[in-house]
């Protein structure tokens, strides 16, 4: 428990400061989260869902924390210039763990009743609304990372879409990591899409400074009856960034969720997704693509819980690994007693372009109902020698032939993105990534 001790001591010594800068609904569960973390500690590789990532090692360094909420000297609207053509998003920013509110965005008119704001701002006027949803599906009793985030997070982002409202313009949230010293960031996000509502969200992670960053992130998502959420997450940081993100989704009857997570640049990334079908007739589509090289590490872990019948889930994750990169995917589909007429398909396909790259894959089905259609599978392979030979015979260089095969392999995931301008732009970014020309997203210029 040596790694845990520095965080336990930190909380005990700085509790008053943390509470002072936290809102009432977040403070209400903070001590309980602390007790859970003290009991659970960090999950080790002996914990089934964390067997492919050494979590305690990631938290060993002594990172700084901005518990006193000192002002970060950056204006993201000046620092960030997005030249992605025709993306036409409503643009918002998170600087480390805080929602940027100093300058009101221009041209960001939202439908009546829609809220995009900090948790603290909304809790000041309506604490009961935040308390109704906050830390309800993010289980602090069984996961040490979730407990740690809950005990330390002081603010976050709220996205709320009221009943029957359709947000036509996609919402883009830029998460900027900014610091002059090594920094730990604990970010919280709460997304509520009420009955019959629809919204498209794009989260982009960027690091504005060449520092060691450790980010814990907990996202709670509530999707009501007949509601629809498209959630896209794009990571474009750097090799000194560690990102541990836990996403919890609750779907009600006849709701639709499309979640796509794309890792183009990172250091160590660990993504967890827990999705529960709480109402019949719901559908989800989880997909992800990973491009990793050097010594990058990307671990995606998913759980889809079919609690009720007549629901449909589909998963597709693809990895392309070069150099000494390490990838991991573990996906479990749980079909409970009585969840008849469940349809589920899970696939993980991986390409190791070098002999040194490593991929760990573990798709799983756990079924307690007899009238279901479920399938799962995985594959790990290298570039097709026959295809390479065929292209070489037609005058294509070995480097270009490999690039074309890698690009074609990953495209299936990118093609599934429903936000057309984003899909078109990602085709371009993925190609540049394979060519080694993309150190940062060329459509997202951080000037510092």
N, C-alpha and C positions, 0 to 999 in steps of 0.2 A: 504493500500500500504506500510505497515511498512516493510514487508519482502523484497519487491522490492527495497526499498530505499537504503539498503546497497550495492546493485549491481549497482544502478544508480550512487550513490556517488563514488563507486569504479571506474567505467568507466570514469567519469568526472575527477577524480583525477589522474588516471593512463593512460589516453588515449595516451599520447605521448610514454610511455613505451610499451604499447600494440602494437602501430603502428611500433615502432622501431624493434620489434622482430617478426613482421608479414610480409608476402610477399605481393606484390602489388595486386594480384587478391583478396586476403582475406581482405586487407585493404579497397579496393574499395567499399565494401558493408557493412563495419563495422558500419559507422555512421547511415546508413539507418536502420540497424538491431537494433541499440540502440534506435532510435526514435520509432520503432515498439514495442520494449520491454517496453519503458516508457509508451506507449499508452495502450498496452495490459495487461502488468503485468503477473503474474503467473496465469495459468488457475485454477479456483477453482472447487469445486464439482458441481457448478451450470452449468458448461460447460459440455455438453452432453458427449463428448469423454473423460472427466476426472472425471466422477462422482464417480468412485470407488477408487480413490487415492487422498489423501490430499497433493497436490503438494506444496503449500506454506509452509506447516509444514516441508517438507523435506529440504527446502532451508533456513529455519530460522537460523540454527547454523552458527557461524562465521568460515567458513573454510579458510584455507590458500590457496593461489594460487601462482604458480611459474611464475609470469608474467615477471620476469627478466631473465627467462630461465637459472637458475643456474644449473650446472651440477649435475645429479643424480648419486651418487656413487654406481653403480651396473653394472656388466658385465653379461647380461642375458645369454650369451652363456656358462658362467661358472655356473651361478645360476640355469639354467634350463636344466634338463636332461630328455629327453622324452624316456621312455622305452616301448612305445606302439609298439607292434610287427608288422612289415610289413606295417606300415602306410606309410612310404616312401614319406614323404612330403618335399617340399622345405620350409625351416623354416626361418621366419622373426619375428622381435620383434618390438612392440611399448612399450616404457617405459613411463607410464602415457599418455601424449598426443603427444609424439615425436617419430618419426621413428628412430630406433637405426642404426646408420651408422658407428660407430667407427671401427668396425671390419667387413671386407668383408666376407660374408658367404662362406663356402667351399662347393663345389659340387652343387652350385645353378645355373647352367647354364640354362638360359631361352631362348626360341625361339627368333629369331631376331625380334626386334621391341617391344617386351613386356617390360613394365616398371613397376617395383615395387619399389617405392621410396617415399621420403617425398614430400609433396606439395611444400614446400619452395624450395627444391633443383631443382625441375622441373620448378617452376615459375621463378627462376633466369635466366634460359636459354630460356624459352618459356612461358612468362606470358600470352600471348594471348590464348594459348591452355587451360590453367587452367581457365582463365576467361570465356571461351566459355561454360564451364559446371558448374563451381562452383556457388552454391547458386541459381541455376536456377529452380530446381524442389522442393527444400526445401523451403517452403513458409514462409518467415519471416513476411508476412503481416497478417497472421491469427493464428499463433501459437507462444505463448510467449517463450516456451522452445527452439524452433528452433531459434528464434530471439536472445535469451540469448547466445546460443552456438555460433551463427554467430558473435556476437559482441565481444566475449571473446576468441574464438579459435585462436591460433597463428600458428599452424602447423597441419599436419595430414598426412594421407597415400593416395597415388595414386596407383591404380591398373589399368593398361591400356593394352588391348589386341587388336592389330591392325586387320584390315580386313582379314578374312580367316585363321587366325592363331589358331591352336588348342594346348593348353597347356596340355600336357599329364599328367604331375605330379601335384598332388594337391598342392596348396599353403596354408601353415598353418601360420597364424599370431597370435602370442602370445601377448595379451595385459596384461602387468604387471603393477599393481599399487604398487608404491614404494615411501615411505615417512617416515621420522622420526616424523612428526607432522600430525595432521588432515589436509586433503588436498582435494581441489576441482579440478577436471580434466575435461577439455573441449576438447573432441576428435572429429576429423573430418576425414571422409573417403570418397573418390571419386573413384567409380568403373566404368570404361568405357569398354564395350565389343562390338567391332564394328561388322559390317555385317559379318555373317558366322563364327565368332570366337567362341571358347569354352574355359571355364575355370571352375575349381572346387576350391572353397575357404572355408577354415575352420578358424573361429575366436574363440580363446579360451581366456576367461577372468579369470585372477587370481589376488589375492592380496598377495603380498609378506610380508606385515607387518601388525601387529595387531593394526591398526589405523582406525579412522573413515574416510571413503572415500565417496565422492560424485562425480559421473561421469555423465556428459551429453555427449551424443554421437549423431551425425547426420551423416547418411550414405546416399549418393546419388548414385543411380545405373542407368546407361544407357545401355540398351541391344538392339543392332541393329537388322536389318532384318536377319532372319534365324540364329541368334546367340543363344548360350545356356550358362546359368549360373547356377551352383549349389552352393548355399551359405548356409553354416552350421555355427551356432553360439552356442557356449557352454559356459555357465556361471558356474564358480567354484570359487566363492569368499568366503566371510564369513558374519557373522551376522551383522557386522558393516559397510557393504557396501550398498550404495544407488546408483542405476543405472537407469538413465532415457535415453532411447535410441529411436530415431526417424529414421526410415528407409523409404526412398522414392525410388520407382522403376518405371522407364518408359520403357515399352516394345513396340518394333516396330513389324512389320508384321512377322508372322511365327516364332517368337522367343519363347524360352522355359526357364522358370525360376523355379527352385526348391529351396525353402527356408525352412530350418528346424531350429527351435530355441529350445534349450534344457536348462532348468534351474535345476541344481542339488543342488547347494548351493548358498545362497544369504542372504541378509537382506531384503531390499525393492527393487523390480524390477518393472519398468514400461516400457513396450515395445510397440511402435506404429509402424505399418506398413501401408504405403499408396502405393498402386500399381495401375498404370494406363495402360490400353491397348490403345496404340496409333495407332496400325496397326492391320489389320485383320489377322485371323489365328493363333494368339498367344495363348500360354497356360501357366498357372502358377499352382504350387502346393505349398500351404503354410501349414506348419504343425508345431506343437510344443508339447512338453511334459514338465510337471512341477511336480517335487517332492518337497513338502514343509512340514515342521513340525515346532515345537516350535511356534514362533510368526512371522514367515516369511510371506511376502506379495508379490504376483506376479500378475501383471495386464497386460494382452495382449489385445491390441486394434488394429483392422485391418479395412481397407477400400480397397475394390477392385472396381475400377471404369472401367466398360465396356463402353468406349466411342464409340467404333466401334463394328461392328457385327462379327460373326463367331469366337469368342474367347471362351476359356474354362478355368474355374477356379475351383479349388478344395481346400477346407480347412478342416483340421482335427486338433483339439487341445484337448489334454487330460491332466487332472490334477489328482494327488493323494495327498490329504491333510490330515495331521495328526496333533495331538495336537490342538493348537489354530491358525493354519495357515489360511491365508485368500487368496483366489484366485478370479480372475475376468477375464472374457472374454467378449468382445463386438466386434462383427464382422458384418460389413455392406457390402453388395454387391449392388452396384448401376448399374442398366442397363439403359442407356440413350436412348432417342428417336432415332430410326433408328438402334439401335444395335441388329438387328435381328439375329436369329440362335445362340444366346448366350446359353452356357451350363454352369451351375454353381451348385456346391454342397458344402454346408457348414455344419459342424458338430462340436459340442463341447460336450465332454463326461467327466464326473467328478465323482470322488470317494472321499467321505468324510469318512475317516476311524474312526473318532471320532465325538461325538456329539458337541464338541466345535468348530470344523473346520467350516469355512464359505466359500461358493462359490456363486459368482454372475455371471449370464450368460445371455447374450442378443444377440442372433443371429438375424440379420435383413436383409430383402430384400426390395429394392426400385426399382420398375420396371416400365419403360415407353415404353416398346416394347411388341408386342403381340405374336411374334413367338419365344419363348424361352423355355428352359427346366431348371428350377431353383428349388432347394429344400434347406431347411435349418432345423436344429433341434438341440436340446440340451437335456441333461439329467444330473441329480444330484442324486446320490444314495449312499448307504452304501454297505459294503461287504455282499455277498449273504449268508444268514444263512444256507440255504439248502446245498450249496456247502461246507461251513465250517463243517457242521455236517457230510457230506459224507466223507470228508478227515479225520476228527477226528475218525470216526468209523474204519478207516483203519490204525490207529496207528500214524497219523501225528499230531504233537503238534499244539496247537492253534496258537502259534507264527509263526511256519513254514507254516501253512495253510493260514494265512493272507498274509504272504510274497508271497506265490505262486500266490494267487489271484491278488494281487497288481502288481506283475511282469507281469502276463499274460495280465492285463488290459492295461498297458503302452506300451507293446511290439509292438502294431500295428503301433505306430508312429516311433519307432526305426527301425522296419523292412522296413519302407519306405525310409531309407537312402540309397542312391545308391553307396556311397563310402564304399565298402565292408569291408576293415579293420577297418574303423571307426565304422561301424554298429556292427561288432563283438565285438569290444572293449567296445562299449556303453552298450551292453547286460550285460557285466561283471560289468561295473561301476554302472549301474542301480541296479543290484542285491546287490552289496555292499552298495549302498546308502540305500536301504530298510532295510538292516541288521544293519545299523548304524555303519558300518565299514569304512565309507568314509568321512573323514573330509576335505581332499583335494584329487584332482584327483590323484590316485596312479600311473597313467601313466605320470604324470607331476610333477616332483620333484623339488620344489623350495627350494634351500639350502641357508639359510641365518642365 
